[in-house]
């Protein structure tokens, strides 16, 4: 899971599991929200787990505004190309996901 501010990676977390609403909620509350400046506008795609009420409430209670991309608008989702870029680098370098993002975690 990751988040951008503009074109800059704010945070990334690696999971060896399918992302569920519970995992996403924990990531939002424990990793993402604490790193934000006050009163941000958070833009998410329409993944079902993004719309769970406790996630929306946590974002609002932290003083942020949540907006969703229009349905079926991958061209507006800036993080998609970042994942494609990471996959291309991983293939070129022949490294694991963990190795690829190790520098970010430092």
N, C-alpha and C positions, 0 to 999 in steps of 0.2 A: 504494500500500500504506500502511496506517496502523495505529496502535495507540492504544488508550485505557488510561488508568488511571482507573477509575471512569467518570465521564462526561467527563473531560478528555482532550483529544488530546495524546498524548505525542510522537508523531512521525508524519510523513507524507512519502512520497516519490512523485514522479510519474514514470511511465514511459510512453513511447509505444511500447508493445509488449504482447503478451499476457504475463502473469506466468507464468513457468516455475519449476520447482523450483530451478534455478540462480540465477535472479534473486532468488527469495525467500531462498535461503540467503545470498546476498551481502548482502541487506538486513538479515536477522536478525543476521548476524555483524558487519557494519560500521556499522549505524545503530541498530538496536533494542537489542541486548544492552548496548552500552556506555552507554546512557542509563538503564538500570534500577538501582534500589537492590539491595542483596544479597538473595538468597533470596526472589524473587518467585514467585508462582504465575501462569503464563502460560496463558491459556485461548484455544484456537483452535477454529474449526469443522473439519469433516471433509474439507476440500479435500485431494485426493490429495497435492499437493506439500507440504502441512503435515506429512505423516507420513513423509517421507523420512528415513532413518536418520541421515544426517549432520546434518540440522536438529535432530532430537531429541538427538543427541549434543552438538552445540554448546550447546544450551540447558542440558542437564544439566551439562556441563563448566564452564559459567559459574555454576553453583550454584543454578539455578532448577528449579522443578517445572513440568512440562507436563501440562495436562489438556485433554481434548477435550470439546466440547459433544456432547450426545446427537445421533445422526443425525436429520436432518429437524427441526431445532428453531430456525428462523430467529427466533422470538420471544425466544430467549435470547442472540442475537448482537447485542450493543449497538452494534457499529460499523455495521451495516446502516442504521439510521436516520440516522447521521451522514452517510453517503454520499448518502442521499435528501435530507437538509437541504442539503448542498453543491450538489447538482444543482438544487434549487429556487432557491437564492440565485443560482446561475449564470444560470438562466433569467430570473429577475427583473431582475438587474443587466445582463444581456446581455454578460457578460464571458467570457473564456476560462478554462479550468482553471488555467492558469499565473497569470493575474491574480487569480483567486479565492484561491489559496493563497500568493501573493507575500507577504502580510503575515505569514503563519505562518513563512516562511523567514527573516525578518529577525531 
